[in-house]
Amino acid sequence: MNPEVTITEEWSATDGVYGNYEVVPASARTDFLTRKRHRTVRSLNNTSIPYLITMLILDGYSIEEMNELTMEALQGSDSAPSEAWAGGTISAYLPLDRRPVLSIAVSGATLCNSVMPTKPVDLITGFLPTDHLSVALPNWPANMTLNNCRLDLTSHPDGSFLSQTRTLRFQDSAVAVATGDTELRFPLSALTAVDFDPTKVTGVQFRLDSSAPVTARVAAIRVLASDFVTTPLDTDTLRERLQPAVSRIGTLDFDMNWPTVLRASQPPGNEDPNPIDVSLTCAFNTGSMLEGTNEATFYLRQRSEDYMTQLDLNGQDMSDLNAKGKQPDFGRALYGSRTQAQLEEFSQGLLDDQNQWDLERIQDIESNAFIAVTLNFDGDECVLGIYDSESTFGTTPYTYNDFVLQPSQDYMLRIELEQNTMRVRIHDLETDGGIGTTILDTTSITDTFTFKRRKGRVGWLFDLKDGDAYVENVRTSSLMFAEYQSQPFRSMTAVDGIELFVSATPDRQLVNGLNVGPYGGQVESDLTRQNSADGAWKITNVGTALHGVMSDPFLIENWAETTVEFDLWFPQTAIDGDGLPSMYLLSDRGRMVEVPLPLIIGDQWQSLRFSTLFAAEEQTGSFKLVLLQVRNLPTVWWLDNLEVKTRSMSWSGRAHAEAEWFPFNDTYNRSGDGICLLERGFEAQVRGRALRQGAYIERLSFKPKYAQLGRLVWDVNGSDFPEVTAEFDVEDDE
């Protein structure tokens, strides 16, 4: 069994393949899963996404220290650098529904190039020699002199086209470049050349020539599998996002539509991730909102079966139902129920000819059960709908259209489904991925019919009409795959605490190593001062602000169940000099979330432990743990036993059935230690929740902590105690 089929999707597959999915309709499955291998050479995007040093950090500087830093040091580095196209312009192209297109004004010999030395592209790995380097050329002009047109690729570290270059002639294209919508295509086997490394392409250059002034356009530069199928959406592997695409020749004529996809194992089956409770987010950009209605639909608790109703059970003997061995909630339904609203379109004359059997049911032709959230947005209206497979979008009470989304703005859709309750929110996003204003909040909706509690798959469907809209990611922030509840342990004495002892799936370690901090420093292993057998990390700051240490990247998918712990040895002299380190979580978008540090005691090892629950309102995703000194104070300090862990099981307890569950966190498997409950009761109970698909419990025991006896008052049979009345007089003291 594969317990680690993630639901999070970052569109980060370097070959553009969509793995771990089931596809609906099934007829699209083979093409979608096996014939989408591609790689983006250029996104045709001149904007950059920089890592920014936030004012949170700069607030700690003195003016003298600020004067020592360059603007480059203050800004940080690009997470998605500009493609820096020179000799051409990138703009939204109206015939392609505003998809970005590179336009080159050609008048005689003309150069246009893009150089990205910090982000080289591998054109070979994962592909076959018979696969293609493909350039989509929409509306190619008639006056081009093809014999003089060239495509240059360079692997020079600086992006120079004077050496380490492979030149490809347009007239050698595997398909003839013709007037109109056309393709420039070369087999990857043609990329071999002396001193040219096709795995490290740093620059792309067009050398064009024409007999009259014309405009040449480029709609895509990609590596495509020889059997590649085109779809209206595809992954931009350079910027790691899902966005509108073009065909091989730069048109909107595609081989197949974008299907509904469901997270699944390969092949789909019993190992599919089937969470009960789901909390997920989707970051997206609205684009221009001018080309039609964009759609994002998310499916939760999906099963390839139907809800069974009494209509489907009519006519079956009790022996048939007993033979099923379980409650007939799901199966192959023949009928669906019909509501009064669905009859309103018919005239009374038509209804008079129907009997009750016909009126109360409709034929069910699809085996599919799900809960869905759909967001539609365009320039005229934005609508959010929540429904299930027994209803349709817009026909339920859960339809919201009293909010507005702005064009070309980043937003985050947050969906939370727990038990029989759903909540959906939309927030705008800041440049670094921080969550801003709440645009829509449905508040909690409890509906035991629409939000039936069961296991099921998670999936989505996107339909982006605006060519400049895109989906950044789909991330989970909480999952629950299974739940165990013990029988109540009844007692005569009230319980106010519980000790828990359990053998189950261990926590998962997320971090494996440390590196130099994002703004410099010296980091090395040291055996002279360590708090473990394999040595500590020695961090040296020679006197430069912001120097420190940074962990390898790790994925946070649940803020409430992730912890950070390490041992720190920090010199007292640096503490006295206001040189204490600061700690941050650095996201893949450059957002730095400060982690509050407790009081640091100098010149000794100190064990520190933090829960990341304080960041629960941040996006989940890929982070690095950063410790750095804001002050430019020469310091040597040590770090050991670093662990960033996420729990596989979540444990909680309560003392009676009406009380709220109280979390154990990590206070279990400790003799004499446990949780103190907020409410006393006489039925101690524990609960375990599987936060990972393959989580298990081997054995479990718990011990109630009984409340201390206090002053007890009761009636004594046969006793005749005199009634006692207390009276008080109050007088002013003159």
Residue pairs with C-beta under 8 A, 6 or more apart in sequence:
1 271
1 694
2 265
2 271
2 694
3 692
3 693
3 694
3 695
4 692
4 693
4 694
5 20
5 263
5 264
5 265
5 271
5 272
5 273
5 693
6 20
6 263
6 273
6 476
6 557
7 263
7 273
7 275
7 278
7 280
7 458
7 474
7 476
7 479
8 473
8 474
8 475
8 476
8 555
8 557
8 620
8 621
9 263
9 473
9 474
9 475
10 240
10 473
10 475
10 621
10 622
11 235
11 236
11 237
11 240
11 241
11 242
11 471
11 473
12 240
13 19
13 235
13 237
14 39
14 122
14 125
14 126
14 237
15 37
15 38
15 39
15 126
15 127
15 237
16 36
16 37
16 38
16 39
16 40
16 234
16 235
16 237
17 33
17 36
17 37
18 32
18 33
18 36
18 235
18 261
19 33
19 266
20 263
20 264
20 265
20 266
21 32
21 33
21 261
21 262
21 263
21 264
21 459
22 29
22 261
22 262
22 263
22 264
22 268
22 272
22 457
22 459
23 29
23 32
23 33
23 259
23 260
23 261
23 262
24 259
24 260
24 261
24 262
24 368
24 459
25 259
28 256
28 257
28 259
29 259
31 229
31 255
31 256
32 229
32 231
32 256
32 259
32 261
35 225
35 227
35 228
35 229
36 225
36 228
36 229
36 231
36 234
37 126
37 127
37 131
37 224
37 225
37 228
38 222
38 223
38 224
38 225
38 228
38 234
38 235
38 237
39 121
39 122
39 123
39 126
39 127
39 222
39 223
39 237
40 121
40 221
40 222
40 235
40 236
40 237
40 238
40 239
41 121
41 123
41 133
41 201
41 204
41 221
41 222
41 223
41 238
42 83
42 114
42 204
42 221
42 238
43 83
43 100
43 236
43 238
43 239
44 83
44 85
44 90
44 100
44 101
44 102
44 218
44 219
44 220
44 221
45 82
45 83
45 90
45 100
45 239
46 82
46 83
46 84
46 85
46 90
47 82
48 78
48 80
48 81
48 82
49 78
49 79
49 80
49 431
49 589
49 590
50 75
50 76
50 77
50 78
50 79
50 590
51 75
51 76
51 77
51 78
51 79
51 518
51 586
51 590
52 75
52 76
52 431
52 432
52 590
53 74
53 75
53 76
53 519
53 546
53 592
54 432
54 591
54 592
56 592
56 594
57 546
57 582
57 584
57 592
57 630
58 66
58 74
60 582
60 630
60 631
61 545
61 630
65 545
65 631
65 632
68 545
68 632
69 545
73 519
73 546
76 518
76 519
76 590
77 118
77 518
78 118
79 588
79 589
79 590
80 238
80 239
81 116
81 118
81 119
83 90
83 114
83 116
84 114
84 115
84 116
85 102
85 112
85 113
85 114
86 111
86 112
86 113
86 114
87 104
87 110
87 111
87 112
87 113
88 102
88 103
88 104
88 105
88 112
88 206
88 218
89 102
89 103
90 100
90 101
90 102
90 103
91 100
91 101
91 103
92 98
92 99
92 100
92 101
92 288
92 467
92 468
93 99
93 100
93 101
93 103
93 138
93 217
93 219
93 467
95 138
95 139
96 138
96 219
96 246
96 250
96 251
96 252
96 467
97 244
97 252
97 291
97 292
97 465
97 466
97 467
98 287
98 288
98 290
98 291
98 466
98 467
98 468
99 219
99 244
99 245
99 246
99 467
99 468
100 467
100 468
101 138
101 217
101 218
101 219
102 112
102 217
102 218
102 219
103 215
103 216
103 217
104 110
104 112
104 206
104 208
104 215
104 216
104 217
104 218
105 213
105 215
106 141
106 144
106 208
106 209
106 210
106 213
106 214
106 215
106 216
107 210
107 212
107 213
107 214
108 209
108 210
109 148
109 207
109 208
109 209
110 206
110 207
110 208
110 209
110 210
111 205
111 206
111 207
111 208
112 205
112 206
112 208
113 152
113 161
113 203
113 204
113 205
113 206
114 203
114 204
114 205
115 158
115 159
115 202
115 203
116 159
116 202
116 203
117 157
117 158
117 159
117 202
119 238
120 155
120 199
120 200
120 201
120 202
121 200
121 201
121 238
122 198
122 199
122 200
122 201
123 133
123 153
123 188
123 191
123 198
123 199
123 201
123 223
124 188
124 191
124 198
124 199
125 199
127 188
127 223
127 225
128 188
128 225
128 226
129 187
129 188
129 189
130 187
130 188
130 189
130 226
131 187
131 188
131 223
131 224
131 225
131 226
132 174
132 185
132 186
132 187
132 188
132 223
132 224
132 225
132 226
133 168
133 185
133 186
133 187
133 188
133 190
133 191
133 222
133 223
134 183
134 184
134 185
134 220
134 221
134 222
134 223
134 224
134 248
135 151
135 183
135 184
135 185
135 218
135 220
135 221
136 183
136 218
136 219
136 220
136 221
136 222
136 246
136 247
136 248
136 249
136 250
137 177
137 181
137 182
137 183
137 184
137 216
137 217
137 218
137 219
137 249
137 250
138 181
138 217
138 219
138 246
138 249
138 250
138 251
139 180
139 181
139 217
139 250
140 177
140 178
140 179
140 180
140 181
140 182
140 216
140 217
141 179
141 210
141 214
141 215
141 216
142 179
142 214
143 210
143 211
143 212
143 214
144 208
144 209
144 210
144 214
144 216
145 209
145 210
145 211
146 170
146 171
146 177
147 169
147 171
148 207
148 208
148 209
149 169
149 170
149 171
149 206
149 207
149 208
149 209
150 167
150 168
150 169
150 170
150 206
150 207
151 167
151 168
151 170
151 184
151 186
151 204
151 205
151 206
151 207
152 161
152 165
152 166
152 167
152 168
152 203
152 204
152 205
152 206
152 207
153 165
153 166
153 167
153 168
153 191
153 196
153 198
153 201
153 203
153 204
153 205
154 160
154 161
154 163
154 164
154 165
154 166
154 196
154 201
154 202
154 203
154 205
155 164
155 165
155 196
155 197
155 198
155 199
155 200
155 201
155 202
156 162
156 163
156 164
156 165
156 202
156 203
157 202
158 202
159 202
159 203
160 203
161 203
161 205
163 195
164 195
164 196
164 197
165 193
165 196
166 191
166 192
166 193
166 196
166 198
168 186
168 190
170 177
170 184
171 177
172 186
172 190
173 183
173 184
173 185
173 186
174 185
174 186
174 187
175 182
175 183
175 185
176 182
177 183
177 184
181 249
181 250
181 251
182 249
182 250
183 248
183 249
183 250
185 248
188 198
188 223
191 198
192 198
204 221
206 216
206 218
208 216
210 216
217 250
219 246
219 250
220 245
220 246
220 250
224 248
228 248
229 255
229 256
230 245
230 246
230 247
230 248
230 254
230 255
230 256
231 245
231 254
231 255
231 256
231 257
231 258
232 244
232 245
232 252
232 254
232 257
232 258
232 463
232 464
233 242
233 243
233 244
233 245
233 258
233 462
233 463
233 464
234 242
234 243
234 245
235 241
235 242
236 242
236 243
236 470
241 470
241 471
241 472
241 473
242 462
242 470
242 471
243 464
243 469
243 470
243 471
244 464
244 466
244 467
244 468
244 469
244 470
246 252
247 253
247 254
247 255
258 461
258 462
258 463
259 461
260 297
260 299
260 459
260 460
260 461
261 459
261 460
261 461
262 268
262 272
262 299
262 302
262 457
262 458
262 459
263 272
263 273
263 457
263 458
263 459
264 272
264 273
264 457
265 271
265 272
265 273
272 457
273 457
273 458
273 479
273 481
273 693
274 455
274 456
274 457
274 481
274 693
275 455
275 456
275 458
275 479
275 480
275 481
275 693
276 301
276 453
276 454
276 455
276 456
276 480
276 481
276 482
276 483
277 417
277 418
277 419
277 478
277 479
277 480
278 300
278 301
278 415
278 416
278 417
278 458
278 476
278 478
278 479
278 480
279 414
279 415
279 416
279 417
279 418
279 476
279 477
279 478
279 479
280 298
280 414
280 415
280 458
280 474
280 475
280 476
280 477
281 412
281 413
281 414
281 415
281 474
281 475
281 476
281 477
281 619
281 620
282 296
282 298
282 412
282 413
282 415
282 460
282 471
282 473
282 474
282 475
283 410
283 411
283 412
283 429
283 433
283 471
283 472
283 473
283 475
283 619
284 296
284 410
284 411
284 412
284 413
284 469
284 470
284 471
284 472
285 408
285 409
285 410
285 411
285 468
285 469
285 470
285 472
286 294
286 377
286 405
286 406
286 407
286 408
286 409
286 411
286 466
286 469
287 294
287 407
287 408
287 464
287 466
287 467
287 468
287 469
287 470
288 407
288 408
288 466
288 468
288 469
289 377
289 378
289 379
289 405
289 407
289 466
289 469
290 378
290 379
290 407
290 466
291 465
291 466
291 467
292 378
292 465
292 466
293 376
293 377
293 378
293 465
294 376
294 377
294 378
294 463
294 464
294 465
294 466
294 469
295 374
295 375
295 376
295 461
295 462
295 463
295 464
296 374
296 375
296 413
296 460
296 461
296 462
296 471
297 372
297 373
297 374
297 375
297 460
297 461
297 462
298 372
298 373
298 374
298 413
298 415
298 458
298 459
298 460
299 370
299 371
299 372
299 457
299 458
299 459
299 460
299 461
300 370
300 371
300 372
300 373
300 415
300 417
300 456
300 458
301 369
301 370
301 371
301 417
301 452
301 454
301 455
301 456
301 457
302 368
302 369
302 370
302 371
302 456
302 457
302 458
302 459
303 330
303 368
303 369
303 370
303 454
303 455
303 456
303 457
304 367
304 368
305 330
305 331
305 332
305 367
305 368
305 369
306 312
306 330
306 331
306 332
306 333
306 364
306 366
306 367
306 368
306 369
306 389
307 329
307 330
307 333
307 369
307 389
307 390
307 452
308 328
308 329
308 330
308 331
308 333
309 333
309 335
309 336
309 337
311 334
311 335
311 336
311 337
311 360
311 361
312 331
312 333
312 334
312 335
313 321
313 328
321 328
329 454
330 369
330 454
332 367
333 364
333 367
334 363
334 364
335 361
335 362
335 363
335 364
336 361
336 362
336 363
336 364
336 390
337 360
337 361
337 362
337 390
338 359
338 360
338 361
338 362
341 395
342 362
343 351
343 359
351 359
368 389
369 388
369 389
369 456
370 388
370 389
370 456
371 386
371 387
371 388
371 389
371 417
371 422
371 450
371 451
371 452
371 456
372 385
372 386
372 387
372 388
372 389
372 393
373 384
373 385
373 386
373 413
373 415
373 422
373 424
374 383
374 384
374 385
374 387
374 393
375 382
375 383
375 384
375 413
375 426
376 382
376 383
376 384
376 385
377 383
377 405
378 465
379 407
381 401
382 401
382 403
382 404
382 405
383 394
383 399
383 400
383 401
384 399
384 400
384 401
384 403
384 424
384 426
384 440
384 442
385 393
385 394
385 396
385 398
385 399
385 400
386 396
386 398
386 399
386 422
386 424
386 442
386 445
386 450
387 393
387 395
387 396
387 398
387 450
388 450
388 451
388 452
391 450
396 450
398 422
398 442
398 445
398 450
400 440
400 442
402 440
403 426
403 439
403 440
404 439
405 411
405 426
405 439
406 428
408 468
409 428
410 428
410 429
410 430
410 431
410 472
411 426
411 427
411 428
411 429
411 439
412 426
412 427
412 428
412 429
412 435
412 619
413 424
413 425
413 426
414 424
414 425
414 426
414 427
414 477
415 422
415 423
415 424
416 422
416 423
416 424
416 478
417 451
418 480
419 451
419 453
420 446
420 447
420 448
420 451
420 452
420 453
421 444
421 445
421 446
421 451
422 442
422 444
422 445
422 447
422 450
422 451
423 441
423 442
423 443
423 444
423 445
424 440
424 441
424 442
425 438
425 440
425 441
425 442
426 438
426 439
426 440
427 435
427 436
427 437
427 438
427 439
428 436
428 437
428 439
429 435
429 436
430 436
430 591
432 587
432 589
432 590
432 591
433 587
433 589
433 590
433 591
433 619
433 621
434 591
434 618
435 617
435 618
435 619
445 451
455 481
460 474
462 471
464 470
464 471
473 621
475 557
475 619
475 620
475 621
476 557
476 558
476 620
477 557
477 558
477 559
477 620
478 558
478 560
478 691
479 557
479 558
479 691
479 692
480 650
480 689
480 690
480 691
481 690
481 691
481 692
481 693
481 695
482 689
482 690
482 695
483 687
483 688
483 689
483 690
484 687
484 688
484 689
484 697
484 700
485 685
485 686
485 687
486 685
486 686
486 687
486 700
486 702
487 685
488 657
488 683
488 684
488 685
489 495
489 683
489 684
489 685
489 702
489 704
490 682
490 683
491 682
491 683
491 684
491 704
491 706
492 682
493 682
493 706
493 707
494 655
494 680
494 681
494 682
494 706
494 707
495 655
495 677
495 680
495 681
495 682
495 683
495 684
495 704
495 705
495 706
495 707
496 655
496 676
496 677
496 680
496 705
496 706
496 707
497 674
497 675
497 676
497 677
497 704
497 705
498 653
498 655
498 674
498 675
498 677
498 684
498 686
498 702
498 703
498 704
498 705
499 668
499 670
499 671
499 672
499 673
499 674
499 702
499 703
499 705
500 651
500 653
500 664
500 668
500 669
500 674
500 686
500 700
500 701
500 702
501 668
501 669
501 700
501 701
501 702
501 703
502 649
502 651
502 668
502 669
502 688
502 697
502 699
502 700
502 701
503 697
503 698
503 699
503 700
504 648
504 649
504 688
504 695
504 696
504 697
504 698
504 700
505 648
505 649
505 690
505 692
505 694
505 695
505 696
505 697
506 648
507 645
507 646
507 647
507 648
508 645
508 646
508 648
508 692
509 643
509 644
509 645
510 554
510 555
510 556
510 562
510 644
510 645
510 646
511 551
511 552
511 554
511 625
511 642
511 643
511 644
512 552
513 551
513 552
514 523
514 537
514 549
514 550
514 551
514 552
514 639
514 642
515 523
515 549
515 550
515 551
515 552
516 522
516 523
516 549
516 550
517 523
517 546
517 547
517 548
517 549
517 550
517 626
517 627
517 628
518 550
518 586
518 624
518 626
518 628
519 546
519 547
519 548
519 628
520 544
520 546
520 547
521 539
521 540
521 541
521 544
521 547
521 548
521 549
521 628
522 539
522 540
522 541
522 542
522 547
523 537
523 538
523 539
523 540
523 549
524 537
524 538
524 540
525 535
525 536
525 537
525 538
526 535
526 536
526 537
526 538
526 638
527 535
527 536
529 536
529 538
529 569
529 638
530 536
530 638
530 640
531 567
531 569
531 605
531 640
531 641
532 567
532 640
532 641
535 640
536 567
536 569
536 638
536 639
536 640
537 549
537 638
537 639
537 640
537 642
538 636
538 637
538 638
539 548
539 549
539 627
539 636
539 637
539 638
539 639
540 635
540 636
541 547
541 548
541 629
541 633
541 634
541 635
541 636
542 634
543 632
543 633
543 634
544 632
545 629
545 630
545 631
545 632
546 628
546 629
546 630
547 628
547 629
548 581
548 626
548 627
548 628
548 629
549 626
549 627
549 628
549 639
550 586
550 624
550 625
550 626
550 627
551 624
551 625
551 626
551 642
551 644
552 624
553 588
553 622
553 623
553 624
554 622
554 623
554 624
554 625
554 644
555 620
555 621
555 622
555 623
556 562
556 585
556 612
556 620
556 621
556 622
556 623
556 646
557 620
557 646
558 620
558 646
558 647
558 691
559 612
559 613
559 615
559 616
559 618
559 620
560 611
560 612
560 613
560 616
561 646
561 647
561 650
561 691
562 611
562 612
562 644
562 645
562 646
562 647
563 609
563 610
563 611
563 612
563 643
563 644
563 645
563 646
563 647
563 666
564 595
564 609
564 610
564 612
564 625
564 643
564 644
565 607
565 608
565 609
565 610
565 641
565 642
565 643
565 645
566 607
566 608
566 639
566 640
566 641
566 642
566 643
567 605
567 606
567 607
567 608
567 639
567 640
567 641
568 600
568 605
568 606
568 608
568 637
568 638
568 639
569 603
569 604
569 605
569 606
569 637
569 638
569 639
569 640
570 580
570 581
570 600
570 602
570 606
570 635
570 637
571 602
571 603
571 635
571 636
571 637
572 602
572 603
573 602
574 580
574 602
574 629
574 633
574 635
574 637
575 600
575 602
576 602
577 631
577 633
578 631
578 633
579 629
579 631
579 633
579 635
580 597
580 600
580 629
581 597
581 627
581 628
581 629
581 637
582 594
582 597
582 627
582 628
582 629
582 630
583 594
583 595
583 597
583 625
583 626
583 627
584 592
584 593
584 594
584 595
584 625
584 626
584 627
584 628
585 592
585 593
585 595
585 612
585 615
585 623
585 624
585 625
585 626
586 592
586 623
586 624
586 625
586 626
587 593
587 618
587 619
587 621
587 622
587 623
588 621
588 622
588 623
591 618
592 626
593 615
593 618
593 623
595 610
595 612
595 614
596 610
596 614
597 608
598 608
600 606
605 640
607 641
611 665
625 642
625 644
627 639
629 635
646 691
647 691
648 690
648 691
648 692
648 695
649 688
649 689
649 690
649 691
649 695
649 697
650 663
650 688
650 689
650 691
651 663
651 664
651 668
651 686
651 687
651 688
651 689
652 661
652 662
652 663
652 664
652 686
652 687
652 689
653 661
653 662
653 664
653 675
653 677
653 684
653 685
653 686
653 687
653 702
654 660
654 661
654 662
654 677
654 679
654 681
654 684
654 685
654 687
655 677
655 679
655 680
655 681
655 682
655 683
655 684
655 685
656 679
656 681
656 682
656 683
657 683
657 685
659 677
659 678
659 679
659 681
660 678
660 679
661 687
662 675
662 677
662 678
663 675
664 674
664 675
667 673
667 674
667 675
668 674
674 703
674 705
676 705
680 707
684 702
684 704
686 700
686 702
688 697
688 700
690 696
